[in-house]
Amino acid sequence: MASLSQATISKLALSVAALFGSVSAVSAEPVNLRLATTGVGSGWYNYGAGMAELVLTALPEGSTIDVLPIAGGEGNIKLLQAGETEMGISFPMPAADACQGTGAYDKVQDKIRGMVGGLDVFYFSTFVRKDAGISSWQDIVDGKVKLATANIGGTGEQGVRQVLSLLGATKDSVSDAGGSVKALKRTATQAAIGDGQMDAWAHIVSKGHPVATQMTSTIDMTILPLPPEVRSGMASKFGWIEAEIPAGLFKGQDAAVPTVKAASNIMVSADVDEEIVYTFVKTIVDKSAELRKVHAALGDFNPKMAGDKALLGGCPLHPGAERAYREAGILQD
């Protein structure tokens, strides 16, 4: 995120002061908010830092937004439900599961509300070393591959489990066949691929994704397509969208690659005050041009789609978000 200093990115508690003139929209008392993202150096973490910078004059002096580098899409929903964060970046798939009590959630997560949808586009991507002789996901199923994934609870790791299930496999069956599926920290992934400890990395990545960009710039890699039956199954069973990774998105990728995609969103706890959510959402809508400069992946953010329930997993909108979208003409009766 070139527009932010390293000091800004590494600082979790970001002071925010009144955003567009008046502070009447929120309480005069300082507010302390937490925004759950994922690991330091990730696109989501940078999003959080950038959004906090944008919210400079809407909240009372002395307020803070703590950008939490933890959990990922599935885990952030659980943090919201448990009251361990006020806001969390996620995807429509885990949000839908949470609001329906399916998938990773054994009951409806009743505190989950929609806030901002359609931040970006993330593609499920399987990067493989060109010299590893891997030609398809069937090689992974057959135990011929040492596959790295994201931490358990992240959407990329969840996607790996879903792809394997559609191919009649599991992590354990891959291991039994002689391969492996191992969750690695983001900072360890490139080294593990580079020195041959792992052959491939499957994750959900966006344009300008820091790990994917650096890895493909230093290691000769290609991207495996998802088989047609897997793409259709990911869409019909798990809520992904069939797509193609555009040619040239990463170094060494000369052609479009069939896969599935999803768009990040921000979910919020039902317990957060309506005026605070209204102010946050209004800021994102009013400052959308500045938001797009925070990270390359946010370049296509369209505020007119931000209140679309489909991009929020079908979860109910928070009243503060709904009011902001109605005032902006984005939602209408």
N, C-alpha and C positions, 0 to 999 in steps of 0.2 A: 504494500500500500504506500506508494511513493509520497503521497500528500501528508503522511504522518511521520513524525520523528520517531526514532527507535525508542527514545525515552517515553514517548506517549504510548506506543504500542505495549511496552513492557510494564507500564503502570496499570494495575488493576483497578484501583479506586480513582475514578476520574471525576473531578469536581465539575458540576454543571451549574450554571447560573442563568437567570431569566432569558428566554429564547427569542421571542419576537415582540419585545416591548413590554407588554403588561404582564404582571404575575397574578392577575386576578383569577385566571383560569384554575389555579391550584392553590392549596393552602399556603399561607405565609410562612408556615413552619417548614424547615428543610425536610426533604424526603430522602430516604436511603433505599436504593433499588439494586437488585442483583439481576444480571443478564447472563444466563448460562449459554456457553458456546461449546467449543471443543478445544483441543490442545493449542498451546502457544505456538504461533507460526502458521496456524491453519487459516484458511480463508474466513471461516466463521469468527475466529477470534479477532481478526482484523476488522470484519464487519462491526463487531461489538464495539471495538475501540473507536472506529469512525463514527458510528451512530451516536455514541456518547459525546464525541466532540461536536456533532451537529446540534445536540440538545444543549445549547450554551446559554440561552436566555429565557427559557420557559419555566424552569423550576426555580424555587427560591434559593437565594444565596446560601451556600453551605451544604446543598444537597450533594449526593454522590450516586454514581452508578458503578457498581463493582462488576467488571467483566470476568466471568468465571470460566477458566479454561478446562472444562470437565465435561464428561458424560456423553455428548453426541445426541443424535436425533431421538432415539428411543429413551435414553437415560435422562435427557432434559425434561421429558414429559413426566417421568417419575419424580424428579426433583420438584417440579411445579406442584404435583399432587400432594407431595409431602410437606410443602411449605418451605422448602429449602432454597427456593429462588422465586422471584416475582415474575420473571420473563425468561423464555428459553427459545433458542433457535432450533427448529426441527424440520420435518418434512410432512407432506400430507399423509403418507402411509402410516407412520406411527401415530400421528394425530388421530387419524380415522380409527385405528385400532383402540386407542385410548378412549375415545368418545363412544365407542360401541362395546367396549369390554371384550375385545378379541385379541388375537395374536399374543403379544408379550404381556397382556394385561388380563388378569383373571376376573376383573369386574370393571364397570364403567368408571372412568376417572372423572369424577363429577366437578372438579375445580378447573378443568381445562377449557379455556376460551380462546377464540381466534382474535388475532391482532393485526398482523400484516402478512399478506400472502404474495407469492410470486416474486421473491427477491431476485432470482437468478435462474440459471439452468445448470443442473448437475447431471452428468452422464455416468451410468454404471460402466466402469472401464476395467479391463483385465490386461495389464501391461506384462509382457513376457520378454525375456532376453532373446534376442534373435539367434544366439548361438546355443540355446537350450533345446532346440528341435521340437518345440511345442507347436502343434498346428490347430488344436481345438480344445474346447472344454471337455471333450471326451478323454483327452489325455490326462486331465486333472482327475476325472472320475476314476480312471483306470490306475491311478496311483503312480503316474510317471512324473509328477510335478511336486516341488516344494513351494507351496503357495502362501504368501503373506497376506494378511488382511488387517483391517483397523481393529481397534480395541473392541471387545465385546460390549454391546449396547449401542454402538454406533451404527448408522444406517448402512454403511458400506459392508460391515461384517454381517448385518442382518440380510443384506442382499445376497451375499455369498451363500448363506444357509438356504435362502429361497431358491437360488439357481440350482444348487445341489439337489434340493428336494424335487425340483421339476425334472431332474435328470435321474431320479431314483437313487440318489446317493446322500450321504451325510459326511460330516467331518470325520467321524469314526471309521466309516467304510473306506474313505480315501486313505486314512492312516493304515488300516488293515491291509490295503492293497499295495502298500509300500511307499505312498506319498505322504504329504502332510499339509495341514491347513493351520497356520499359526498366526495368532494376533500379535502384532508388533507395535511398539510406540512409533509415532510418526518420525521422530528423530533417528530411529534405528533402521528404518526401512531401506533407505538408499544404500547404506553401507552393507546391509545383508544381501541386497541384490547385487551390488557391485563386486563383492568378494566371493560370490557364488554360493553363499549359505542358503539363499532362496532363489528360485527360478523365475518367480512371477509375483505380481502384486495386484490384487483386485480391490477396488474401492470406488466410491462415488466422487467424481471430481468435476470441477468447473473450469472454464477458461481462466488461465492464469493461476491455476492451483499450484501452490508453491512446491510441494513435494513432487508432483507429476512433472512440472516444468523443469525442475532441477534434475530429476532422475533421467528424463528423456534427453536432456542436454548433455549429459555426461556418460550415459550408457546406451549402447545400440539396442533399441527396443522396438517392439511392435505391439499392436492391440488386437486381442482376439475378438471376433464377433460372437454375439450370443445366437444360438440356433433359433430358427423361427418359432419352434414350439415353446421354447423358453421365453422368448419375447412376448408371445401371446399369453402365456401363463402368468408371467410377471404382471401383465396389464390386467387380466381378468380376475386373478386370485389375490393379488397383493397391492393393486392400486397404482402401479407404475404406468408410464406412458411410452409406447413404442417410439423409437427415434433412431437417428443416426448421429454418430460423432462426426462433425464436419471435417472434411479433409484439411490437413494442415493445422489442426488445433494444437497438436504437439509435434515436436521434432521427430522425423522419421515416419510420420503417418501420412502417406501420400494419397490415400483414398478414404472415403467415408466408411465408417464402421457401424454395422447394425447393432443396436443395443436398446436400452431403455433409459428414461430420464425422469427427473423429478425437480421441483423448484422449492428452494428453502422458504420457510416462513418463520414468523415470530408468534409464539403462543404466549398466553399470559394467564395468571391465576385469576379466578373469579373474585378473589379477596382484595385485589388491588383497586384502590379508589377510582371511581369513574373519571374524575377530573384529571388525574395523573395519566391514565391511559389515553384519554382524549387529547391531552397536550402532546404526548409522545407521538401518537398517530398523526395528528395535525402537522407536527414538525416534519415527519417523514414525507408526507404528501406535499407540503409547501416547499420543502428543501430537496425534492427528488432529484433535481439536476445536480446538486452538490453530493447527494448520496451516491450517484452513479460514478463519481470520481474517487470514492473511497477504495474501490477494488475493481479490477477488470471485469470480474464476474457479475458485478452489479450494473454493468453498462446498459443492459436491456430492461432494467426495472421500469415497469409501467404502473404508476400509481392508480390508474383507472381499473386495474385488475386486482389491486391489493386487498379489496374486501370480498373477493370471490370466495364463497364458502368451499368450493371444490379445491381451491388451493390451500384451504385451512382444514382439510380432512373432513369437511362437513360438520365441524364443531360449531356451536353457537358463537356468534360474535360477542365480544365484551361490549357492554352498553356504551362505554367511552369510545371504543373504536367505531361502533355503528354510528354514533352521533357525529364523529369527525368525518366519516365517509358521506353521510347524508348532507352535511353542510357543504362539502366539496362537490356535491352533485354526482358522486360516484355511485351511491346507492339511492334508489328511488322507490317509492311505494308502488 
